[in-house]
Amino acid sequence: MSHPLTDPLAPVVVGVDGSECSEMAVRWAVGACLREKRPLRVVSAVGSVPYAYAPTAAMTTDIVMEAMQADARRAVEAAVDLVRELAPALEVDGKVLGGSPQLALRHASAEAGKLVVGRRGIGGARGLLLGSVSGDAAAHAECPVVVVGGPAPTSGPVVVGVDPSPISANAVAHAFQQADLLGTTLVAVHGVGISTSSTLGLDAVERLRGDAEEIVGELLAGHSEDYPDVQVEQRIGVGPAAAEIIDAAESAQLVIVGSRGRGGFRGLLLGSTSRAVIQLAPCPVMVTHTAPARRNR
């Protein structure tokens, strides 16, 4: 059986809940399907009863669950209608899944080529930039996850965060693939991680920068053979990785990061850098866990 990442028939799955962010996620997912020639699957999930539906335990009744099911069906139907308006020829189906949204999307990701979610759902607190569902998906999904926080730019480079970790190498492979699909350039960003309070001298800083340039160059090597049309720029900053990536993202249409970088704890599936980038980048962010299939030449 083909793995979803290599199976051209594996769908892009987009999770919806009727929120503005989920609508933006649908719009991005449609573009991804057209670029990658994949079908689209729209899903919503109904599990435990949230406070907005049942502020007291006594209200967790069948009536409340029926109302939640109805809202989920409406969210899926509205998203499918939007897809058919945006891309009438695109193959699309919709489904309401059982269980919590977090677990439902984890299961759906096992058969997906890509999972797309809004950064903050309809139940998210205004000050909470990364919702529980999108955060869980970015950490636990079995395919690349794209988190969409607003209208996606239609121009600009793909930006990828680079460090010496295997997960970062996977992110680089996806970044070349996405830059090629989008017909744009690739900016590889590495943050040395020197704080403003550092007492390191200029010579030490330059040595660290030189070491970083070598690391980035090694990770990029070889991919240009697979993607000769993708022009690459290296950007080595002295600040923390998240800050350097977010700065580069100001002009980007997509940012790609590994789920966990060089400093990540083995049990921490979503690292501090990737979490910060998802929260603050002004464009969609793809979080990768494994490498894509190599391109046939």
Stockholm file with secondary structure:
# STOCKHOLM 1.0

chainA/1-297         MSHPLTDPLAPVVVGVDGSECSEMAVRWAVGACLREKRPLRVVSAVGSVPYAYAPTAAMTTDIVMEAMQADARRAVEAAVDLVRELAPALEVDGKVLGGSPQLALRHASAEAGKLVVGRRGIGGARGLLLGSVSGDAAAHAECPVVVVGGPAPTSGPVVVGVDPSPISANAVAHAFQQADLLGTTLVAVHGVGISTSSTLGLDAVERLRGDAEEIVGELLAGHSEDYPDVQVEQRIGVGPAAAEIIDAAESAQLVIVGSRGRGGFRGLLLGSTSRAVIQLAPCPVMVTHTAPARRNR
#=GR chainA/1-297 SS CCCTTTCTTSCEEEECCSSHHHHHHHHHHHHHHHHHTCCEEEEEEECSCCTTTCSSGGGCSHHHHHHHHHHHHHHHHHHHHHHHHHCTTSCEEEEEEESCHHHHHHHHHTTCSEEEEESSCTTCCTTCSSCHHHHHHHHHCSSCEEEECSCCCSSSCEEEECCSSHHHHHHHHHHHHHHHHHTCCEEEEEECCCCTTCCCCHHHHHHHHHHHHHHHHHHHTTHHHHCTTCCEEEEEESSCHHHHHHHHGGGCSEEEEESSCTTCCTTCSSCHHHHHHHHHCSSCEEEESSCCCCCCC
#=GC SS_cons         CCCTTTCTTSCEEEECCSSHHHHHHHHHHHHHHHHHTCCEEEEEEECSCCTTTCSSGGGCSHHHHHHHHHHHHHHHHHHHHHHHHHCTTSCEEEEEEESCHHHHHHHHHTTCSEEEEESSCTTCCTTCSSCHHHHHHHHHCSSCEEEECSCCCSSSCEEEECCSSHHHHHHHHHHHHHHHHHTCCEEEEEECCCCTTCCCCHHHHHHHHHHHHHHHHHHHTTHHHHCTTCCEEEEEESSCHHHHHHHHGGGCSEEEEESSCTTCCTTCSSCHHHHHHHHHCSSCEEEESSCCCCCCC
//
